């Protein structure tokens, strides 16, 4: 199994550990237990698509719809090269194309934390109030126009995910500003995700500093390959400063017109 196949395999394992898994061969659907936010509900192909999938797509749509979710895919495009055209013909649209980037212990380049910025590590032992602040900051950075206040379920699920993974909350002069996390490591791989900065704190280097801190913690916990996906070239350059390099591309495909899935905040 090459690196790109290992990364896609990790994505399936990680999603299965966090969400409800529903086999719809040749796909697997992953559904968040209570949050319908588009980013938390998606399908991944089980491998290359070599047959007609009209019937599987019908069943896949039904699984999303009966749970009140929007049918959506996230996958490494080169591992299922024919799927995009199939989905477009079936009424999906390309939400985004992302750069998949990796960082190793050897390529990692730590950066200095800007003056006035504090970075706090969150674990499963963190207080519920700390985790509440993290959840609120994350959601408001990703979906600034959506009214949101972290529920007790959100907090409990995040604490559960922090048993193996870790999160970092960055503050500017005591005000929550930037967040990021890495998922539970498996076979030496983990994903850096959820890096987002509140709009009023962007363009200050906060995303770079936070990414560096998350990567440092991941490598300290035995991770060999840390990967991420980023939509914009600007964000890609930010991650390059920390030692990430481009390896392949991912596609995000969503059914119909759902503009809330089209905007991803810059890391800052």
C-alpha positions in Angstrom: 0.0 0.0 0.0 1.5 3.3 -1.0 1.3 6.6 1.0 -1.8 7.9 -0.8 -3.6 4.6 -0.3 -2.6 4.6 3.4 -4.0 8.1 3.8 -7.4 7.2 2.3 -7.5 4.0 4.4 -6.8 6.1 7.5 -9.7 8.5 6.6 -12.0 5.5 6.5 -10.8 4.2 9.9 -10.9 7.6 11.5 -14.5 8.3 10.2 -15.6 4.9 11.4 -14.3 5.7 14.9 -16.2 9.0 15.1 -19.4 8.5 13.2 -22.1 5.9 12.4 -20.8 3.7 9.5 -23.3 2.5 7.0 -22.1 0.1 4.2 -23.6 0.9 0.8 -21.1 -1.0 -1.4 -19.0 0.2 -3.2 -19.4 3.2 -0.7 -19.5 3.7 3.0 -21.6 6.4 4.5 -20.5 8.2 7.7 -23.1 10.0 9.7 -22.5 12.2 12.7 -24.8 11.0 15.6 -26.5 14.3 16.1 -25.0 17.2 14.1 -26.3 17.7 10.6 -23.5 20.2 9.6 -22.5 19.3 6.1 -18.8 18.8 7.0 -19.6 16.0 9.5 -21.6 13.8 7.1 -20.2 12.2 4.0 -19.4 9.0 2.0 -16.1 7.6 1.0 -15.7 5.0 -1.9 -14.4 1.7 -0.7 -12.0 1.5 -3.7 -11.9 2.2 -7.4 -15.4 2.3 -9.1 -15.5 -0.4 -11.7 -19.3 -1.0 -12.2 -22.5 0.9 -12.6 -23.4 2.6 -9.3 -26.9 3.9 -10.1 -28.6 1.6 -7.6 -25.9 2.1 -4.9 -26.3 5.9 -5.3 -30.1 5.5 -4.9 -29.6 3.6 -1.6 -26.9 6.0 -0.5 -29.2 9.0 -1.0 -31.9 7.2 1.0 -29.5 6.7 3.9 -28.6 10.4 4.0 -32.2 11.6 3.6 -33.8 9.5 6.2 -31.3 10.9 8.7 -31.9 14.5 7.5 -28.5 14.8 6.0 -27.2 16.2 2.6 -25.7 13.5 0.4 -22.0 14.3 0.1 -18.6 12.6 -0.8 -15.1 13.2 0.4 -12.3 11.1 -1.3 -8.9 11.1 -2.9 -9.7 11.6 -6.5 -6.9 9.5 -8.0 -8.1 6.4 -6.2 -11.5 6.6 -7.8 -10.9 8.6 -11.0 -14.2 7.8 -12.7 -16.4 8.7 -9.8 -16.5 12.5 -10.3 -18.1 12.3 -13.7 -20.5 9.7 -12.4 -21.6 11.9 -9.6 -21.9 15.0 -11.8 -24.2 13.0 -14.1 -26.2 11.9 -11.1 -27.0 15.4 -9.9 -24.1 16.1 -7.6 -21.8 19.2 -8.0 -18.2 19.7 -7.1 -18.2 21.6 -3.8 -14.4 21.9 -3.8 -11.1 20.4 -4.8 -8.5 20.3 -2.0 -4.8 19.9 -1.9 -3.8 16.9 0.3 -0.6 17.7 2.1 1.7 15.7 4.5 4.3 16.6 7.1 6.8 14.3 8.7 9.1 14.6 11.6 11.9 15.3 9.2 10.1 18.1 7.3 8.5 19.7 10.3 9.6 23.3 10.8 8.4 24.9 14.1 7.4 28.5 14.1 7.5 31.2 16.8 4.2 32.1 18.5 3.3 35.8 17.9 3.5 38.1 20.9 0.3 38.3 22.8 -0.9 34.9 21.6 -1.4 32.0 24.0 -1.9 28.4 22.8 -3.7 25.9 25.2 -3.6 22.2 24.7 -6.9 20.4 25.2 -7.1 16.7 26.2 -9.8 14.4 27.6 -9.0 15.8 31.0 -9.8 19.4 30.0 -12.7 21.2 31.6 -16.1 21.3 29.9 -15.9 25.1 29.8 -12.6 24.9 28.0 -14.1 22.5 25.5 -17.2 24.6 25.2 -15.1 27.6 24.2 -13.2 25.5 21.7 -16.4 24.2 20.1 -17.9 27.6 19.9 -14.8 29.2 18.4 -14.5 26.4 15.8 -18.1 26.5 14.7 -18.3 30.3 14.5 -15.1 30.4 12.4 -16.4 27.8 10.0 -20.0 29.0 9.9 -20.0 32.7 11.0 -23.6 33.3 9.9 -25.1 30.3 11.7 -26.4 30.8 15.3 -24.6 28.3 17.4 -23.9 27.4 21.0 -22.1 24.2 21.9 -24.5 21.6 23.4 -23.6 19.2 26.2 -23.6 16.5 23.5 -21.0 18.5 21.5 -18.8 18.9 24.5 -19.0 15.2 25.5 -18.3 14.0 22.0 -15.3 16.3 21.7 -13.9 15.1 25.1 -14.3 11.5 23.9 -12.4 12.3 20.7 -9.6 13.9 22.8 -8.8 10.6 24.5 -6.4 9.8 21.7 -6.4 13.0 19.6 -5.6 16.5 20.8 -6.9 20.0 20.2 -5.4 23.5 20.6 -7.2 26.7 21.4 -5.4 29.9 20.6 -6.3 33.2 22.3 -5.2 36.8 21.6 -5.0 38.8 24.8 -7.5 36.4 26.5 -10.0 36.3 23.6 -10.5 33.0 21.8 -9.3 33.4 18.2 -8.1 30.2 16.5 -8.5 26.4 16.9 -7.2 23.2 15.4 -6.9 19.5 16.2 -5.4 16.2 15.2 -7.3 13.0 15.1 -6.6 9.7 16.9 -3.3 8.3 15.5 -3.5 4.9 13.7 -0.5 3.1 12.2 1.6 6.2 12.5 -0.8 8.5 10.7 -3.0 11.3 12.0 -5.0 14.1 10.4 -4.6 17.7 11.2 -8.0 19.3 10.8 -10.4 22.0 11.9 -7.8 24.8 11.7 -9.9 28.0 11.6 -9.5 31.6 12.7 -12.3 33.9 13.6 -12.6 36.6 10.9 -11.4 39.5 13.1 -8.2 37.8 14.0 -7.0 36.7 10.5 -3.9 37.8 8.7 -1.8 37.7 12.0 0.0 34.4 11.6 -2.2 32.7 14.1 -3.1 29.7 11.9 0.6 29.1 11.2 1.5 29.2 14.9 -1.4 26.9 15.8 -0.6 24.4 13.1 3.0 24.3 14.3 1.8 23.6 17.9 -0.6 20.9 16.8 2.1 19.2 14.7 4.6 19.3 17.5 2.1 17.6 19.8 1.3 14.9 17.2 4.9 14.0 16.6 5.5 13.9 20.3 2.7 11.3 20.6 4.3 9.0 18.0 2.8 10.2 14.7 5.1 9.7 11.7 2.9 11.2 9.0 0.5 14.1 9.7 -1.8 15.1 6.8 -4.4 17.7 6.0 -6.5 18.9 3.1 -6.7 22.6 2.2 -8.9 24.4 -0.3 -6.9 27.5 -1.1 -3.4 28.1 -2.4 -3.0 30.8 0.3 -3.6 28.2 3.1 -1.3 25.8 1.3 1.5 28.3 1.6 0.8 28.7 5.3 1.1 25.0 5.8 4.3 24.8 3.7 6.0 27.1 6.3 5.5 24.4 8.9 6.8 21.7 6.6 3.8 20.3 4.8 4.2 19.2 1.1 1.6 18.5 -1.5 1.0 14.8 -2.4 -2.4 14.5 -4.2 -5.9 16.0 -4.5 -9.2 15.4 -2.8 -12.7 16.0 -4.1 -15.7 17.2 -2.2 -18.9 16.4 -4.0 -22.3 17.5 -2.7 -25.8 16.9 -4.1 -27.7 19.8 -5.5 -27.0 23.4 -4.4 -25.9 23.8 -0.8 -23.9 27.0 -0.4 -23.1 26.4 3.2 -20.7 23.7 2.1 -18.8 25.9 -0.3 -16.9 28.3 2.0 -14.0 27.2 4.1 -12.3 29.8 6.4 -8.7 30.6 6.0 -6.5 29.3 8.8 -5.3 32.8 9.6 
